[in-house]
Amino acid sequence: MPNQALHFDRAGMTVFRDITFLAAGPASERGRSATVGRQRDEDTAGQEGDLLMKRKPNIKYEYRHMGVPTPVPRAGEKYSSTFRMYASGGEDPAGFRIQYHRFEDGSPLHPLLRTMPHVAFKVDNLDAAIEGEEVLLGPYCPFEGFRVAVIEDSGVPTELIQTNLSEEEIWGAPKAKSVIYPEDRVPDGPGTLHRSEDGDDQGELTPAR
């Protein structure tokens, strides 16, 4: 895999590690964990073993975003009736696209997704990337042109995305036939709106276990 791809992986996993520590507990414990993490980086610098995710050598991985569970309501939350989840953040292209997810009781998502931060990578072949892995969600299409699955890696969820959509297309207007946000109203010609409806062949939403 080219050095640039390795750099993306390392950047993504470093952000993931630091956010996991921030979500882990009291400040004293976070400080101790961060010190351990920095020491580990120094001890293993330059070693490919430092890249913890289950990378396959024939797959290209590109960091996309970080998802962090939170019990705290945040400004700009958007509600998903499908997942019984409020989502916010992630829109800033100049940042690391940190997203926050607040879950209602009874959310159908896997417990790991509801309780653990996750890192998301864009891949060039989703089916090959999840082959032989423990799949927690999907694969499915939350909207047209965007295919997603979540796998488990050492007790941590990792989201994998296959798409050719641009950043503007992904983060822009509400999507027709959205699985995550079926209540969205989307443009339907000049001056009109229609409600998004679930489409056929959107993939499988694996129930929580």
Secondary structure as GFF3:
##gff-version 3
##sequence-region A 1 209
A	DSSP	alpha_helix	3	22	.	.	.	ID=ss1
A	DSSP	alpha_helix	27	44	.	.	.	ID=ss2
A	DSSP	three_ten_helix	48	50	.	.	.	ID=ss3
A	DSSP	beta_strand	61	69	.	.	.	ID=ss4
A	DSSP	beta_strand	78	80	.	.	.	ID=ss5
A	DSSP	beta_strand	85	89	.	.	.	ID=ss6
A	DSSP	beta_strand	98	103	.	.	.	ID=ss7
A	DSSP	alpha_helix	111	115	.	.	.	ID=ss8
A	DSSP	beta_strand	118	123	.	.	.	ID=ss9
A	DSSP	alpha_helix	126	130	.	.	.	ID=ss10
A	DSSP	beta_strand	134	143	.	.	.	ID=ss11
A	DSSP	beta_strand	146	153	.	.	.	ID=ss12
A	DSSP	beta_strand	156	163	.	.	.	ID=ss13
A	DSSP	alpha_helix	167	171	.	.	.	ID=ss14
A	DSSP	beta_strand	185	187	.	.	.	ID=ss15
A	DSSP	beta_strand	193	195	.	.	.	ID=ss16
###
